[in-house]
Amino acid sequence: MFKFHTDLLNIMLINPEQVLHGLENNELELVERCINDFDKEEIIPPISEIKDSKILEEYYSYMSFISNKAEIEDLALKIQSLPGNILLSTVRELFDITTTENMDIYLLPIGLSIGDAYVRDVDGNSVIFINLTSIIRYYGKNNDERLKNLIPVIEHEVFHVLFARLCTQSDYWDNYFKNITHYEDAKLLILNEGIAHFIADKNRIDNFLHIKNDIIKETVLKYHEVMSFLKKGDLLSTDVKEHFIKGTCNSYFEKYFAIPGMLAAYIIYRDFGTKGIKRCLEDITFFEECGLKKIDSFLEKRTDLIE
């Protein structure tokens, strides 16, 4: 089911210095295009135009790749050796998955740190990118530890791909998209990111609520504030775009779309199990009524327990 792309990785492993002489590669061009399409204000130059190694590090983590080349090669092999069911342990219960559906995963040797793993639309298909250099630096002290921490993150991204496919095949979501407002679009993003974060972190949410309770409550307040503005239509389109980006791309506990969505999914899972999460995929009203609207009372109860 998973199709791993490692063309750029293999070239870099053989001779990373090619970059300094203007490396041209289809996968590299794809990475550069996706980075510059990531709603960031800064546009990064093509790697073929950069000759300064410090700037290469700033934009592409080039020196970090050089320093960790052997570990990156080993990690890439470990990822490709993972059984498919390991990367589908939760989502296979949510979707009807067939072995004939390919899912593209690009294992990148370098890349601007817009995310350790992320999904972008490539020619109408949702594609997963994994920044191996970033994983080496931030996911643990050795590759076994890094792989253990990376698996739920990959499944997070797999969820995004499968949910995007579901939306294109569902009459319910087809109707939802007709004349969609910014407010309704935000709710869909909250559901999408929320369930994906729940899948990746479901075994740690209780701990998050214990050690990060105050910042989570502040994030939920921000969620209410932004959603109120969106519902009233009081924001300019540029402000809407900024809120959508910050709501999912802030530092982890400040993602005021993703974190409330994760809590909503967590509440629904506690009350209804996997069937409840599955129902959310075809009924956003259920997600809102049984999850989002219960967040405040849930957090207050949690505060009482902690105190």
N, C-alpha and C positions, 0 to 999 in steps of 0.2 A: 504493500500500500504506500509506503514511503519511498520517494525517489530523492536520494541525496545528490547534491551538486557540489563537486569539489575541484572543478577545473582550475579556478584561480588559486585555491589552496595548494594544489599539487605544483603549480608553476612557482609559487612563492617558496615552497619547501625546497625545491631544486636549486633555485637561484633568486633569492629575494632582492639582490642588488639590481635586478632588471628594472625595478621600480625607479631607480635613480637615472635610468636611461630612457625613460618614457614608455613604460609598459602599457600596451594596449591589449585589452581582453574583453570579450563579450560579457562575462560575469562582472568584471570590474565596472564596465559601463553601466550595467544594470544596478549595481550597488550605488554608484554615484548618482544615477537618476533617482533612485528611491530616497536617498538621503536628502537630495535637494527638493524632493516632493513631500517632505515630512512636516510641512507647515512651520518650519523654522525661518526666522527672519534672515539668518546668515546663509549665504550661498557658498558652498565650498568649491574650490577650483578642482578641475580634473587632476588626478594623481600624476598624469603625464606632463603636467605643466609645473610641477613642484620639484625643485632640485635641492632645497634646504631640508636636511634631515630633521631639524627641530620642528619645522612647519609640517613635515610629513607625520611626525608623532602627534602634533596637535590635532590634525584633521583625520588621520588614518590609523593612529596607534602603531605606526611602522616600527619604531625602535623597540616597543614592547613585544611585537611579534618576533623580531630578531632575537631578543633575549630569551624568549620562551618557546622557540621553534620546536624543539624536541617534544616538549610536553603538549604543545598544540597538536602535533602530528598524532601522538598517542591518544589524546582526547578525541580527536576526530574519528579514529578507528573504533574507539569504545562506543561512541554515539551510534555509528553505523552498524555496530554489532548488536545493538539493543533489540530484543524481540518486539514486534509490533504491539503485542498486547500490553507491554510495559508502558508504552506511550499512549495507550488507550484505556487504561484501567478504569477511569471514571466515565469518560465521554462515550465509551461503547454502550453504556447503559442509557444514554440520553438520545443517541441517534441510531438509525438503521445504517450500519456501515457494511459496505461490500468490499471485497478484496480487489475488485476491478477499478476502484476509484484511487487514482494516484494523488499523492500529496507531495508537493515540492518543498524540500528543505535545503537551503543553501548554507553550507558550512563555510563561514568567511574567515580568512586568516587575519584580516584587518578591517577596520571600519570605524567611522565616527561613533562615539558612544551615545547614540540616540536611544539605545536600549541594548540589553544583553541578548534579547531575543524579541522579535517583532514580526508582525504580518503586514505586508503591503500588497496592493493590487497590482498585478503585472499582466497587462494585456487581457484584463477581464477575469483573471484567476487570482485567488488569494494564495500568497506564497509566504513561507516562513523563512526568516533569516536568523542565523545564530552567530553572534560575534564571539568567536573562540578566544580571541585575545582578551576580551573583557571577562569571559568566564574564568580563564586562567588567573586573572588578577584578583577577582572578587568572590569567587565561589568556593574557595577552600584552599587547603595547603597541599593537597595531592589530588590526582585525577579521580580516584575512587570517591573521595569526598565531593569533588566538584560535580561528578556525574550524578551522585545522589541528590544534590541540590538542584541540578539542572532539569532532571526528569519532570518534576511537577510544573516547571516553567514551560517546558516544551508542550506539555499537555494543555496548559493555559492557551498557548498559541494554536494548538490543534483545535481546541474548542472554537476559537474565532473563525478558523477556516470552515469548520463544519456548520457553524451557525450561519455564516454567510451563504453557504450552499443551500441550507434549509430555507433561508429568506427568499431565494430565487425560485424555489419550488412550491412555496406555500401560498394558497389563496388568502389566508389570514394576513400574512405580511404584505402581500400584494395590495390588499385593501388598505392596510395601515399606511403604506407609503404614498397613497393617493392624497394629494393636497396636504402633505405632512407639514406641521409647524415646527419652529425651533424647539418648542417645549416638548412636543411628541418625539422629535428626533433625539433630544436629550434623554428622555426616558428609555428609548431604545439603546442608547449608548450606555446608560447606567445598567441596564439589564445585561448587555453584552459583556461589558468590562466586569461587572459585579460577579456574574457566574464564573467567568474565567478566573478572577482572583480567588473566588471560593474554591474552585477546583485545585488551584495551585497551593492554597494555604489552609485548607479545611482542618488540618491537624494542628494548626498553630493559632487559630483565631481566638480560642480561649485565653491563650497566653498574651496575644496582642491586646485583648480587652483588659487584661490585668495590668500590663506594664505601660500601655499607651492610652489608657482610658481618657485622660484629659484632652490629648491632641485629637483623638477620635471624635470626642464630643464637639470640639471646635470645628472639625471637618464637616460633621453633620450639620452644624449651624450654618456653615458656608454653603453647603448643599441646599438648604432651605432658602437661603437668601438668593442664590443664583436662580433656582427654579421659580421663585416668586417673580423675579424680573422677567424670565423667559415666558412665563404664563401670561403676564400682563403685556408682553411685547414691548417692554421699555428699553431694550438694548439695541444699539446700532449693530449692523451686520459684522463690523470689525470686532466689536466687543463680544459678540456671540462666538465668533471664531476663537478668540483668545480664551474665553471661558471653557469652550469645548477642549482646547488643548491642555489648559491647566488642570481641568477636571480629571484628566487621565494621565498626564505626564508630569505632575508635580512630584516631589519626593513622596515616598510610598504612602505614608499615613496622612498626607495632605491632598491626596487625590479625591476631590470632593464629589466626583461622580463614581469612581471605582469603589471607594471604601464604603459609602452608604449602600451601593449595589451589592457588595460582598456581604455586608451585614444582613441585608434583606434576604439574600440567598441562604445565609446561615440560619436565619430565623425560620424560613420556609422548610429547610432541610430538617431542622429539629422537630417541626410540627408535622411534616408530611413525608419525610424521607426523599429518596431519589425521585419518586413519582411526582412530588411537588415541584422539584427543579425542572423535571421534564415538562410539566404542565405550563411552566413559565415560558417555555420556548414557543408555545402556541397561544398564549393568553397573557398579554402584558398587564391586563387589568388584575389578574390573579396575583402577579408579581407585586403590583402596587398595593393592592388591598391587604394581602396576607404577609407582605414583607416590608416594603418601604414605609407604609403608614404605621408600622409597629416599632420602628427603630427607636424613637424617643423613649417610649415606655420601657423598651428592652434595656436601653442604656441606663435608665434610672434604676431599674431593678438590679442591674449589674453593679452599679455604684453602691447600693445598699449592701450587697453581698461582700464587696471588697472592703468596705468600711467596717 
